[in-house]
Amino acid sequence: MPGPAFALPVLLAVPASAVLGMLVALRHVVDEPLGAVRRASIGRRRGRWRLLPALAGPALLLTLPEGIGWEGGPRDYAQLAGGTTLSLLGVAVLSPWLVEAAVRRLNGGPLSWTLAARRLQRGSATTLRTVAVVSITVTGAIALQMLFSAADREYYSDTFREAGLLRVDMPATAKPADGLARALFAAQGVRSVHTYSTSTVTLPPVSDGDFTFGGMTSKMIVGDCPTLRKLAGIADCADGDVFAPLDEPNVVDTRDLADPEQLFEQIADAGYGIPGPGLEVTLGVPGDLRWALPPDTKKVTLRDNGEYWSDVGVLATPAALPADFQSAMATVTGVVRVDPDDPDAEDNVVAAIAGLGRLRTVDGVSAGSDPAPVGLRAAGYVGIVAVFGLVGAGLVAAVAEESRERRRTLAALAAVGARRRTVAVSVLWQTAIPLILGVTLALGAGLGLGAALLRLAGVALSIPWANIAVACATMFAVVLGTTAASLPVLRRMMRPDGLRIE
């Protein structure tokens, strides 16, 4: 939430940057009294110095500590801002050089392609400026999309509670978790499914001769690694691993079993016990299956998922349990993400599990909402669309002005028999070729910048390919659409009176 103090520097920096850019662009312009125009070949751009900001930006970001989050100081934030700015600047200065280097190798092809390639090889400052703007815009949009998606994922990853989710609970005797998953996936409107089984873990009784204490229990969740990651902060997981919240004050380790008073204090404080590594426990009710927690049980922290997960003591993958562990399972649960816009999605889920068991419940998991990420994401989308619109409007004016400057050339092409359709397609190619190169550069730079920012935030890398594809496609549509809108001006410039000169 930037304060008002940030507004004044932005208001001053934007026009100052525009004036500075204009002064740099006009340094080779000579204003002569007779308005003489001389055309000279444009020298090749040098690429060495352009690599400096492109390399310095990522270097500043990668030298910051991973997962710095909100713990950094002013120096870290300044380095973060500088690295991000230099990364975007590197894209802006690399894109014209990349386009020039690529178009120099364009040869052959249809007549419209040849006209566009020759025009690009002669140099088109307007096109190159547009490519630079498009590249930096798409780079920023991709990085923002990755951040927005990470914010949503982090907000909702601590819980299964989200709009469009259903939780299906069934007796474990009706169907194993894998069978329930297959049935749920077959339902129309289902996007994703997480399934797990639930059982009870009972600790052995403890006796010191005069006092015997037993029956302390906790809940055990059995599921695959993606499901267990929803419940606890698990980074490294493989089938066969066992996890327990061993940093909780009510952990019961093997060395604690000889102290009944300590066990009594633990159950009074927490109401349940969490077995420690190496302890043999009883699974299920009435408890015919015995199982010992492996010595390499991993220490994890349960996510704050509400009261439903408050008594979980063990999280295990199927390979870590005995072969007949399903007999000790009490319930099997499936958490289903459905299409929230499909009114029949819940009915489809109910129909899919109708034949699996007599007893079942289908509950809508309560939706959570956080106005901060929602508002930030909406503002970011509006900003991206606004920038794309400005790019398109500027491109219309630029192409129209360039067509007026080339009026004699276009009229001469028409006079010697060039079809208007061929010239129009060449103009589209002239815009599309640099655009494809610029968006390709922006795609790689945006993914890299977004990955670096997610690393600093301590968030797992996730690429929202659908959102990125929409952003790139929108940019293509805006640029090509606005170029097509300038074609009426191009037709007027191809009239015979364009050959007149004074």
Secondary structure as the mmCIF struct_conf table of DSSP 4:
data_model
#
loop_
_struct_conf.conf_type_id
_struct_conf.id
_struct_conf.beg_label_comp_id
_struct_conf.beg_label_asym_id
_struct_conf.beg_label_seq_id
_struct_conf.end_label_comp_id
_struct_conf.end_label_asym_id
_struct_conf.end_label_seq_id
HELX_RH_3T_P HELX_RH_3T_P1 PRO A 4 PHE A 6
HELX_RH_AL_P HELX_RH_AL_P1 ALA A 7 ALA A 25
TURN_TY1_P TURN_TY1_P1 LEU A 26 HIS A 28
TURN_TY1_P TURN_TY1_P2 PRO A 33 LEU A 34
HELX_LH_PP_P HELX_LH_PP_P1 SER A 41 ARG A 46
TURN_TY1_P TURN_TY1_P3 ARG A 48 ARG A 50
HELX_RH_AL_P HELX_RH_AL_P2 LEU A 51 LEU A 62
TURN_TY1_P TURN_TY1_P4 THR A 63 THR A 63
BEND BEND1 LEU A 64 LEU A 64
HELX_LH_PP_P HELX_LH_PP_P2 PRO A 65 PRO A 65
TURN_TY1_P TURN_TY1_P5 GLU A 66 GLY A 67
TURN_TY1_P TURN_TY1_P6 GLY A 69 TRP A 70
HELX_RH_AL_P HELX_RH_AL_P3 PRO A 74 VAL A 103
TURN_TY1_P TURN_TY1_P7 ARG A 104 ARG A 105
BEND BEND2 GLY A 109 GLY A 109
HELX_RH_AL_P HELX_RH_AL_P4 LEU A 111 ARG A 122
HELX_RH_AL_P HELX_RH_AL_P5 ALA A 125 SER A 157
TURN_TY1_P TURN_TY1_P8 ASP A 158 ASP A 158
BEND BEND3 PHE A 160 PHE A 160
TURN_TY1_P TURN_TY1_P9 ALA A 163 GLY A 164
STRN STRN1 LEU A 165 PRO A 171
TURN_TY1_P TURN_TY1_P10 ALA A 172 ALA A 174
HELX_RH_AL_P HELX_RH_AL_P6 ALA A 177 PHE A 185
TURN_TY1_P TURN_TY1_P11 ALA A 186 ALA A 186
BEND BEND4 ALA A 187 ALA A 187
TURN_TY1_P TURN_TY1_P12 GLN A 188 GLY A 189
STRN STRN2 VAL A 190 THR A 202
HELX_LH_PP_P HELX_LH_PP_P3 LEU A 203 PRO A 205
STRN STRN3 VAL A 206 SER A 207
BEND BEND5 GLY A 209 ASP A 210
STRN STRN4 THR A 212 PHE A 213
STRN STRN5 THR A 217 GLY A 223
HELX_RH_AL_P HELX_RH_AL_P7 CYS A 225 LEU A 231
STRN STRN6 ALA A 232 ALA A 232
BEND BEND6 ALA A 235 ASP A 236
TURN_TY1_P TURN_TY1_P13 ASP A 239 GLY A 240
STRN STRN7 VAL A 242 ALA A 244
TURN_TY1_P TURN_TY1_P14 LEU A 246 ASP A 247
BEND BEND7 GLU A 248 GLU A 248
TURN_TY1_P TURN_TY1_P15 PRO A 249 ASN A 250
STRN STRN8 VAL A 251 VAL A 252
HELX_RH_3T_P HELX_RH_3T_P2 THR A 254 ASP A 256
TURN_TY1_P TURN_TY1_P16 LEU A 257 ALA A 258
HELX_RH_AL_P HELX_RH_AL_P8 PRO A 260 ALA A 270
BEND BEND8 GLY A 271 TYR A 272
STRN STRN9 ILE A 274 PRO A 275
TURN_TY1_P TURN_TY1_P17 PRO A 277 GLY A 278
STRN STRN10 GLU A 280 LEU A 283
BEND BEND9 GLY A 284 PRO A 286
STRN STRN11 LEU A 289 ALA A 292
TURN_TY1_P TURN_TY1_P18 PRO A 295 ASP A 296
HELX_LH_PP_P HELX_LH_PP_P4 THR A 297 THR A 297
STRN STRN12 LYS A 298 LYS A 299
STRN STRN13 LEU A 302 LEU A 302
HELX_RH_3T_P HELX_RH_3T_P3 GLU A 307 TRP A 309
TURN_TY1_P TURN_TY1_P19 SER A 310 ASP A 311
STRN STRN14 VAL A 312 ALA A 316
HELX_RH_3T_P HELX_RH_3T_P4 PRO A 318 ALA A 320
BEND BEND10 LEU A 321 LEU A 321
TURN_TY1_P TURN_TY1_P20 ALA A 323 ASP A 324
HELX_RH_3T_P HELX_RH_3T_P5 PHE A 325 ALA A 328
STRN STRN15 THR A 331 VAL A 338
TURN_TY1_P TURN_TY1_P21 PRO A 340 ASP A 341
TURN_TY1_P TURN_TY1_P22 PRO A 343 ASP A 344
HELX_RH_AL_P HELX_RH_AL_P9 ALA A 345 ALA A 352
TURN_TY1_P TURN_TY1_P23 ILE A 353 LEU A 356
BEND BEND11 ARG A 358 ARG A 358
STRN STRN16 THR A 361 GLY A 364
HELX_LH_PP_P HELX_LH_PP_P5 VAL A 365 ALA A 367
HELX_RH_AL_P HELX_RH_AL_P10 PRO A 371 GLU A 405
TURN_TY1_P TURN_TY1_P24 ARG A 406 ARG A 406
HELX_RH_AL_P HELX_RH_AL_P11 ARG A 407 ALA A 415
TURN_TY1_P TURN_TY1_P25 VAL A 416 GLY A 417
HELX_RH_AL_P HELX_RH_AL_P12 ARG A 420 ALA A 457
TURN_TY1_P TURN_TY1_P26 GLY A 458 GLY A 458
HELX_RH_AL_P HELX_RH_AL_P13 TRP A 465 ALA A 485
TURN_TY1_P TURN_TY1_P27 SER A 486 SER A 486
HELX_RH_AL_P HELX_RH_AL_P14 LEU A 487 MET A 493
TURN_TY1_P TURN_TY1_P28 MET A 494 MET A 494
BEND BEND12 ARG A 495 ARG A 495
HELX_RH_3T_P HELX_RH_3T_P6 PRO A 496 LEU A 499
#
